[in-house]
Amino acid sequence: MVKKILIALLCVIAQGAIAQKGTISPYSYFGIGDQRDNGTVENQMMGGLSLYADSIHINLTNPAAYSKLRLTTYTAGISHKEYRLKDFTQEQQTSITNLDYLSIGFPVAPKVGAGFGLMPYSSVGYSLRDITTNSNGAEVTNVFTGDGGVNRIYASIGFEPIKNLSLGVTASYNFGTLDYERIQSVEDVQFGTIDRRESKINGYDFNYSLNYTPTIKDKYTLFTSIVVNTQGNLVAKNIQTLGSFSLVSGNDIEVVDVNLDANNLRNTEIKVPTKATLGLGFGEDKKWFLGAEYSFQKFSDFENQFLGIQNVTYDDASSYAFGGYWVPDYRSLSGYFKRVTYRAGLRYDMSGMTVNGKEINDFGITFGLGMPLGNSFSNLNLGFELGRRGTTDANLVEESYLKINVGLSLNDKWFQKRKIN
């Protein structure tokens, strides 16, 4: 009964997930916004590793892991992020809370599992002000704001055709709206100008994975993984309006629609390049695990013609992740904290995005706890991440953040045959 109430509550929360403001980062101004963490709390707290799989947890980033599921699992995660934004002259603190994922996974046959769910893919949310002086000595103020995001509905299946070898695929449908606005005003001029742009986005992508997990000396397991997220060719239907407004009342004076068809910008493709991840790990089942991953993405192929931002270039991206877990004694009856799973990791992301000639990289340290709920396999997962992104050089912003994650992983058994005595 408790599980049914929790699931119903999470479904109600999910209705607001599409409308949530997913970020307040100034770097969401570029690309299609901030690409969100798409792993569960359990994976995120091991530095974002995707290669580990077990029988009671969903792995959202590695579909081959579904072949290991032995119980139906409901999972959901929320996060709260505290930001400190700093440039060369000033500092600001702010925060944001989000629903990160809502998913279900279940075994459908021996060594075959499937799942589906909803999660954010990317988020836009920024407010920037730039003040310069024109040739007449008048102050010119540009205010840039953005909002919206791309969400994802996915379905996954994983199976084990050969002992210790698992294959999986995830098909995702991405959809959402991104809104951008630029307002310019000049000192002692009565009217300002407005440039509003909107992109309605949809499209598919596929994520393939292969896991090979042989047992060594009947005690240890070697984890190897290859994950390939194919290029997402998103289609954007664009609208742009230009006009003027009164600086006194704030009302629009004259706004006209731009003829985007003339420049072939009404419907455009947003190319998100293929990303490949290689993973290697080692561990003892239900006791400990250590792993590492390397990811590569030819982000120099990224393209979003409609925005036409001038001060950014895209290069090939790569990332490194290290992490693991430790369980003192999962069978312990005398001490609760002996059954707790302790996780930790670190990651370094070279985003491939260069703004004002400076590379925008992201470094994070993660740690967390997986706490059993009662005598079941269900657990409550808490996670923490300390990170830093960007730089104060070249008139840019450095983000320091503390991220707090809370995730639920609830287990049940489906397809049981009922017996009547």
C-alpha positions in Angstrom: 0.0 0.0 0.0 2.8 2.4 0.9 4.5 1.8 -2.5 1.2 2.5 -4.3 0.9 5.8 -2.5 4.5 6.8 -3.2 4.1 5.9 -6.9 0.9 7.9 -7.2 2.6 10.9 -5.5 5.6 10.7 -7.9 3.2 10.6 -10.9 1.6 13.8 -9.7 5.0 15.4 -9.2 6.0 14.3 -12.7 3.2 16.3 -14.3 5.2 19.4 -13.2 8.5 18.1 -14.5 8.0 19.4 -18.0 7.3 22.9 -16.8 10.1 23.1 -14.3 13.0 25.5 -14.6 16.0 23.2 -14.7 19.0 25.6 -14.5 20.1 29.1 -13.6 23.5 28.7 -15.2 24.7 31.5 -17.6 26.3 28.8 -19.7 22.8 27.5 -20.6 22.8 30.5 -23.1 24.8 28.3 -25.5 24.0 25.1 -27.4 20.6 23.8 -26.4 21.2 24.6 -22.8 22.7 22.6 -20.0 22.6 18.9 -20.7 21.3 17.4 -17.5 22.8 14.5 -15.5 20.8 11.5 -16.8 22.0 8.8 -14.3 20.3 7.7 -11.1 21.6 9.0 -7.8 23.4 5.7 -7.3 25.4 6.2 -10.5 25.9 10.0 -10.1 27.5 9.4 -6.6 30.1 7.2 -8.2 31.4 10.0 -10.3 28.7 9.3 -12.9 29.9 5.8 -13.8 27.5 3.9 -16.0 29.1 0.4 -16.3 28.0 -1.1 -12.9 24.8 -3.2 -12.9 23.0 -5.3 -10.3 19.7 -7.1 -9.8 17.8 -4.4 -7.8 18.7 -1.0 -9.3 17.9 0.7 -12.6 20.8 2.0 -14.6 19.4 4.8 -16.8 22.5 5.3 -18.9 23.4 1.7 -19.7 20.5 -0.3 -21.2 22.4 -3.6 -21.1 22.1 -3.4 -17.3 18.4 -4.2 -17.5 19.3 -7.8 -18.2 20.5 -8.1 -14.6 17.1 -7.0 -13.0 15.4 -9.7 -10.9 12.8 -7.5 -9.3 10.5 -4.8 -10.6 12.0 -1.4 -9.6 10.4 2.0 -9.3 12.9 4.8 -9.0 12.7 8.6 -8.8 15.2 11.3 -8.0 15.2 15.0 -7.1 18.1 17.4 -6.7 18.8 20.7 -5.0 21.6 22.8 -6.2 23.2 25.8 -4.4 25.2 28.1 -6.8 27.8 30.7 -6.2 28.2 32.7 -9.4 31.3 34.9 -9.5 32.8 37.2 -12.2 35.7 39.6 -12.0 33.8 42.2 -10.0 30.9 40.6 -8.1 29.5 37.5 -6.6 25.9 36.1 -6.3 24.3 33.1 -4.6 21.2 31.3 -5.7 19.6 27.9 -5.8 17.2 25.6 -7.7 15.4 22.3 -7.1 14.4 19.8 -9.8 12.8 16.4 -10.4 15.6 14.5 -12.2 13.9 11.3 -13.3 10.9 9.0 -12.9 11.4 5.5 -14.1 10.3 1.8 -13.8 12.2 -1.3 -14.8 11.2 -5.0 -14.6 12.3 -8.5 -15.7 10.3 -9.9 -18.5 12.0 -13.2 -18.9 15.1 -14.9 -17.5 18.1 -12.6 -18.4 15.8 -10.1 -20.1 14.7 -6.8 -18.6 12.9 -3.7 -19.8 12.0 -0.2 -18.6 10.6 3.2 -19.4 10.4 6.6 -17.9 10.6 10.4 -18.1 13.6 12.7 -17.5 14.9 16.2 -18.5 17.4 16.2 -21.3 18.6 19.8 -21.3 17.6 23.1 -19.6 17.8 26.8 -20.4 17.6 29.3 -17.7 19.7 32.5 -17.6 19.6 36.2 -17.1 22.7 38.2 -18.3 23.4 42.0 -18.5 26.0 43.6 -20.6 26.7 47.4 -20.4 28.9 49.1 -23.0 29.4 52.6 -24.4 28.7 53.5 -28.0 30.6 56.0 -30.2 28.5 58.9 -28.9 29.5 58.2 -25.3 26.0 56.9 -24.4 25.6 53.8 -22.2 24.1 50.8 -24.1 22.5 48.0 -22.0 21.8 44.6 -23.4 19.8 42.2 -21.2 19.7 38.5 -22.3 17.2 36.1 -20.8 16.3 32.5 -21.6 14.0 29.8 -20.4 12.6 26.3 -21.2 14.1 22.9 -21.8 14.0 19.6 -23.7 12.5 16.6 -22.0 12.8 12.9 -22.8 10.5 9.9 -22.8 12.4 6.7 -23.1 12.0 2.9 -23.4 14.8 0.4 -22.8 15.5 -3.3 -23.1 18.5 -5.4 -22.2 19.2 -9.1 -22.6 22.0 -11.6 -22.0 22.4 -13.8 -25.2 25.6 -15.4 -24.0 26.8 -15.9 -20.4 28.4 -12.7 -18.9 27.7 -10.8 -22.2 24.7 -8.3 -22.1 23.4 -6.1 -24.8 20.9 -3.3 -24.6 19.2 -0.4 -26.4 17.3 2.7 -25.4 15.0 4.6 -27.7 14.3 8.2 -26.6 11.8 10.8 -27.9 12.9 14.3 -27.0 10.6 17.3 -27.0 10.4 20.8 -25.6 10.5 24.6 -26.1 13.4 27.0 -25.8 12.7 30.7 -25.4 15.4 33.4 -25.9 15.0 37.2 -25.5 17.4 40.1 -26.0 16.5 43.6 -24.9 18.6 46.6 -25.8 18.3 50.1 -24.4 20.4 53.3 -25.0 20.9 56.0 -22.5 18.5 59.0 -23.1 16.7 57.2 -25.8 12.9 56.8 -25.2 12.5 53.4 -26.9 14.4 50.1 -26.7 14.5 47.2 -29.0 13.4 43.5 -28.5 14.6 40.3 -30.2 12.5 37.3 -29.2 13.2 33.8 -30.5 11.4 30.5 -29.8 12.4 27.0 -30.9 9.9 24.1 -30.5 12.1 21.0 -30.6 11.5 17.3 -31.1 13.4 14.3 -32.3 14.7 10.8 -31.5 18.0 9.3 -30.5 19.2 5.8 -29.6 21.6 4.6 -26.9 23.3 1.2 -27.4 25.4 -0.7 -24.8 27.5 -3.8 -24.4 28.6 -5.2 -21.0 31.0 -8.1 -20.5 31.2 -9.2 -16.8 33.2 -12.4 -16.3 33.7 -13.9 -12.9 37.3 -14.3 -11.7 38.3 -16.9 -9.2 34.6 -17.5 -8.3 34.7 -14.4 -6.2 35.5 -11.3 -8.1 33.9 -9.7 -11.2 35.6 -7.8 -14.0 33.3 -5.1 -15.5 33.8 -3.9 -19.0 31.4 -1.7 -20.9 30.9 0.1 -24.2 28.1 2.7 -24.5 27.3 4.6 -27.7 24.7 7.3 -27.7 24.0 7.9 -31.4 23.8 11.4 -32.9 20.5 13.1 -32.1 19.1 15.0 -35.1 16.7 17.2 -33.4 14.2 19.2 -35.5 13.5 22.8 -34.4 10.5 24.8 -35.6 11.5 28.4 -35.1 9.8 31.8 -34.6 11.5 35.2 -34.3 10.0 38.6 -33.6 11.6 42.0 -33.6 10.3 45.2 -32.3 10.5 48.2 -30.0 9.1 49.0 -26.5 8.7 52.0 -24.3 11.3 52.3 -21.5 8.7 54.2 -19.4 5.8 51.8 -19.5 7.5 48.6 -20.7 4.8 48.0 -23.3 5.6 46.9 -26.8 5.3 49.6 -29.4 5.7 47.7 -32.7 6.5 44.0 -33.0 6.8 42.2 -36.3 7.4 38.5 -37.3 10.7 37.9 -39.1 10.5 36.0 -42.4 12.7 33.0 -41.5 11.7 31.1 -44.6 13.8 33.5 -46.7 17.0 32.3 -44.9 15.9 28.7 -44.5 15.7 29.1 -40.7 12.0 28.3 -40.2 12.7 24.6 -39.7 16.3 23.7 -38.7 18.3 20.7 -37.5 20.2 20.7 -34.3 22.9 18.1 -34.5 24.0 16.6 -31.2 27.0 14.4 -32.1 27.5 10.8 -31.2 29.0 10.1 -27.7 31.0 7.0 -27.0 31.9 5.7 -23.4 34.4 3.0 -22.5 34.3 1.6 -19.0 36.5 -0.8 -16.9 35.9 -1.9 -13.3 36.6 -4.6 -10.8 34.8 -5.7 -7.6 33.3 -8.3 -5.3 29.6 -8.7 -5.5 27.6 -7.0 -2.7 30.8 -5.9 -1.1 32.9 -3.4 -3.1 33.5 -2.0 -6.6 35.9 0.3 -8.3 35.7 1.6 -11.8 36.7 4.2 -14.4 35.2 5.5 -17.6 36.4 7.7 -20.5 33.9 9.4 -22.9 34.5 11.1 -26.2 32.1 13.2 -28.3 33.0 15.0 -31.6 31.3 18.1 -30.4 32.9 20.2 -33.1 30.1 18.9 -35.3 27.5 20.5 -33.1 25.3 23.0 -34.9 22.4 25.4 -34.1 22.1 27.8 -37.0 19.0 29.6 -35.6 20.7 31.3 -32.6 23.8 32.3 -34.5 25.9 33.2 -31.3 29.2 34.8 -32.3 31.4 34.4 -29.2 31.3 30.6 -28.9 33.1 27.8 -30.8 32.7 24.0 -30.3 35.6 21.5 -30.2 35.7 17.8 -29.5 34.6 17.0 -25.9 35.8 14.4 -23.5 35.3 13.4 -19.9 36.8 11.1 -17.2 35.0 9.5 -14.3 36.3 7.4 -11.3 34.2 5.9 -8.5 33.0 3.0 -6.6 31.1 1.7 -3.5 31.7 -0.3 -0.3 29.2 -2.2 1.8 30.6 -3.3 5.2 28.3 -6.3 5.6 25.0 -6.5 3.7 23.8 -9.4 5.7 24.4 -7.8 9.1 21.5 -8.1 11.6 23.2 -6.2 14.5 24.2 -2.9 12.8 22.1 -0.9 10.4 25.1 1.1 9.1 26.9 -2.1 8.2 24.2 -2.6 5.5 24.5 0.9 4.2 26.2 1.3 0.7 28.9 4.0 0.8 29.6 5.6 -2.6 32.2 8.1 -3.8 33.7 9.3 -7.0 35.1 12.2 -9.1 34.7 13.4 -12.6 36.3 15.9 -15.0 34.3 17.1 -18.1 36.0 19.0 -20.9 32.8 20.3 -22.5 34.3 21.2 -25.9 32.7 24.7 -25.6 35.0 27.7 -25.9 33.5 31.1 -24.9 35.5 34.3 -25.4 38.5 32.1 -26.2 38.3 30.2 -22.9 37.4 26.5 -22.5 34.5 25.8 -20.2 35.3 22.7 -18.1 33.6 21.1 -15.1 35.1 19.3 -12.2 33.1 17.5 -9.5 33.6 15.4 -6.3 30.8 13.1 -5.3 29.8 11.0 -2.3 26.7 9.4 -1.0 24.8 6.8 1.0 22.4 4.0 0.0 20.3 3.3 3.0 18.1 0.1 3.2 14.4 0.6 3.9 13.3 -2.0 6.4 14.1 -5.7 5.5 13.3 -5.2 1.8 15.7 -4.6 -1.1 14.3 -1.1 -1.4 16.6 1.8 -0.4 16.8 5.6 0.0 19.8 7.1 -1.7 21.4 10.4 -0.6 24.1 12.1 -2.6 26.3 15.2 -2.5 28.4 16.8 -5.1 30.9 19.7 -4.9 31.9 21.1 -8.2 33.2 24.1 -10.2 32.6 25.1 -13.8 33.9 28.0 -15.9 36.3 30.8 -15.1 36.3 34.5 -14.3 38.8 35.2 -17.1 37.7 36.9 -20.3 34.6 38.5 -18.6 33.1 35.1 -17.9 31.4 33.6 -14.9 32.8 30.9 -12.5 30.2 28.6 -11.0 30.8 26.9 -7.7 28.0 24.6 -6.6 26.8 22.1 -4.0 24.3 19.6 -5.3 22.2 17.5 -3.0 20.5 14.4 -4.5 17.7 12.3 -3.0 16.6 9.1 -4.8 14.1 6.3 -4.0 14.6 2.8 -5.4 11.5 0.7 -4.5 11.4 -3.1 -5.3 8.5 -5.4 -6.0 7.9 -8.7 -7.8 5.6 -9.0 -10.8 4.3 -12.0 -12.7 4.1 -14.2 -9.6 2.0 -17.3 -9.9 -0.6 -17.4 -7.2 -1.1 -20.7 -5.4 -4.4 -21.8 -3.8 -4.2 -24.4 -1.0 
